[in-house]
Amino acid sequence: MNALAHKTRPLRRVEYDRLVELGFFTDERLELLEGILVPMSPQGGRHASSIQKLTMALAPALVGRAELRVQSPFAASEESEPEPDLAVVPEGEYVIDHPARAFLLIEVADSSIERDRAKARLYAACEVPEYWLVDLEGDVVEVFRSPSRDGYTSVARLGRGEVLRLAAFPEIAVPTDLALPRRA
């Protein structure tokens, strides 16, 4: 065991937010996960395209019902402030603090698949009812539902040609092909 390990403590979300407010990390893309600052991967073309197409599909359908936040902080816990690629959150003013509730969180993953899959446990623990993990390499969207303290109890894998439906707004249908841009 490292001699310093017993003397370290996780960074708290309020401390992280204050450091950001003071101008720290301006040249870094980071998110706070379980008290640790984790670098975020740069986006490739397919990653950016998936986010853009999902945004274009979801934003108009959610007007007056919920807010769609793009790559914005989510107050998941005292020690975690991830920045999901998309978050469907209750309408509100998020000027002072970031949303702590969400109807749906979406992560688009290529090189970050293992980290984004591990976020399922974090999102379930803070009772996010639904999490979509867009796996660009596997060409599937994993839909996590029914959160518990240990993770989600329901996981479905949807491939091309299928339809995603938001549990909170089941009349909103999103073709999986929008989330899964073809390789060049």
C-alpha positions in Angstrom: 0.0 0.0 0.0 1.2 3.4 -0.9 2.3 5.3 2.2 0.4 8.4 1.2 -2.8 6.5 0.3 -4.3 6.8 3.8 -3.7 10.6 3.7 -5.6 11.3 0.5 -9.3 12.2 0.2 -11.5 12.6 -2.8 -12.2 16.0 -4.2 -15.8 17.2 -3.5 -18.0 18.5 -6.2 -18.4 21.9 -4.4 -14.6 22.2 -4.3 -14.3 21.3 -7.9 -16.9 23.8 -9.0 -15.1 26.5 -7.0 -11.8 25.7 -8.7 -13.5 25.9 -12.1 -15.1 29.2 -11.1 -11.6 30.5 -10.2 -10.2 29.6 -13.6 -8.4 26.4 -12.9 -8.4 23.7 -15.6 -9.1 26.2 -18.4 -7.0 24.3 -20.9 -8.2 20.9 -19.8 -11.3 18.8 -20.5 -12.0 17.1 -17.2 -14.9 15.6 -15.3 -15.1 14.7 -11.6 -15.8 11.0 -11.1 -15.9 9.6 -7.6 -13.6 12.3 -6.3 -11.0 12.0 -9.0 -10.4 14.4 -11.9 -10.6 12.3 -15.1 -9.5 13.6 -18.5 -12.2 13.5 -21.2 -11.3 12.0 -24.5 -11.2 14.2 -27.6 -14.1 13.7 -30.0 -13.8 12.1 -33.4 -16.1 12.8 -36.3 -18.5 9.9 -35.6 -18.8 10.9 -31.9 -19.6 14.5 -32.8 -22.1 13.4 -35.5 -23.9 11.1 -33.1 -24.3 13.9 -30.5 -25.5 16.4 -33.2 -28.0 14.0 -34.7 -29.4 13.0 -31.3 -29.6 16.7 -30.3 -31.6 17.5 -33.5 -34.0 14.6 -32.9 -34.6 15.2 -29.2 -34.6 19.0 -28.8 -37.8 19.8 -30.7 -39.7 16.9 -29.1 -38.8 18.1 -25.5 -39.8 21.8 -25.9 -42.0 22.7 -22.9 -41.5 19.4 -21.2 -37.8 19.1 -20.3 -34.5 20.6 -21.1 -31.8 19.0 -23.3 -28.3 19.8 -22.1 -25.3 19.1 -24.3 -22.0 18.2 -22.7 -22.9 20.0 -19.5 -22.2 19.1 -15.9 -24.6 16.9 -14.0 -24.5 16.9 -10.1 -24.5 13.2 -9.7 -23.2 13.0 -6.1 -21.1 14.8 -3.5 -18.0 13.5 -5.3 -19.1 13.2 -8.9 -19.9 15.8 -11.6 -19.7 14.0 -14.9 -20.5 15.8 -18.2 -22.7 13.4 -20.2 -22.9 14.0 -23.9 -26.6 14.6 -23.6 -28.9 15.0 -20.5 -32.7 15.3 -20.5 -33.4 17.1 -17.3 -36.4 18.8 -15.7 -37.0 22.3 -16.8 -35.4 24.8 -14.5 -32.9 27.5 -13.9 -29.5 26.0 -13.6 -27.5 29.1 -13.1 -26.4 28.6 -9.5 -26.1 24.8 -9.5 -26.1 22.0 -12.1 -29.1 19.7 -12.3 -29.1 16.8 -9.9 -32.0 15.0 -11.5 -32.4 13.6 -15.0 -34.9 11.7 -17.0 -32.2 10.4 -19.3 -28.4 10.6 -19.6 -26.6 9.7 -22.9 -23.0 9.0 -23.4 -21.5 8.4 -26.8 -18.4 6.2 -26.7 -15.7 5.0 -28.9 -12.4 4.9 -27.1 -14.1 5.7 -23.7 -16.4 2.7 -23.7 -15.2 1.1 -20.5 -15.3 4.4 -18.5 -18.7 5.2 -19.9 -20.0 1.7 -19.1 -18.7 2.1 -15.5 -20.7 5.3 -15.3 -23.9 3.2 -15.3 -23.3 2.3 -11.7 -22.9 6.0 -10.8 -26.0 7.0 -12.7 -28.0 4.2 -11.2 -26.9 5.1 -7.7 -28.2 8.7 -8.1 -31.5 7.2 -9.4 -31.3 8.3 -13.1 -34.2 6.2 -14.5 -32.6 5.7 -17.9 -29.1 5.8 -19.4 -28.2 5.2 -23.1 -24.7 4.2 -23.9 -24.0 4.7 -27.7 -21.3 2.2 -28.4 -19.8 3.4 -31.8 -17.3 0.5 -32.0 -20.0 -2.2 -31.2 -22.5 -0.4 -33.4 -25.2 -0.7 -30.7 -27.0 1.4 -28.2 -27.2 -0.1 -24.7 -30.3 1.0 -22.9 -30.0 0.9 -19.1 -33.2 1.1 -17.0 -34.5 0.3 -13.5 -31.8 1.7 -11.3 -30.8 0.2 -8.0 -27.9 0.9 -5.6 -25.9 -1.8 -7.4 -26.5 -0.7 -10.9 -29.3 -1.0 -13.5 -31.4 -4.2 -13.4 -32.5 -3.9 -17.0 -30.1 -3.6 -19.9 -31.1 -3.9 -23.6 -28.9 -3.7 -26.7 -30.4 -2.2 -29.7 -28.8 -2.4 -33.1 -29.3 -0.6 -36.4 -32.9 -0.4 -37.7 -34.4 -0.3 -34.2 -36.1 2.5 -32.3 -35.2 4.1 -29.0 -38.1 5.3 -26.8 -37.6 7.5 -23.8 -39.1 5.9 -20.7 -40.2 9.3 -19.4 -41.7 10.3 -22.8 -42.5 7.1 -24.6 -44.1 8.9 -27.5 -40.7 10.2 -28.5 -39.1 7.8 -30.9 -35.5 8.0 -32.0 -34.1 5.6 -34.7 -30.9 4.0 -33.6 -29.4 4.8 -37.0 -29.3 8.5 -35.9 -27.2 7.6 -32.9 -24.9 5.2 -34.9 -23.4 7.1 -37.8 -21.8 4.9 -40.5 -18.1 4.6 -40.7 -16.5 6.5 -43.6 
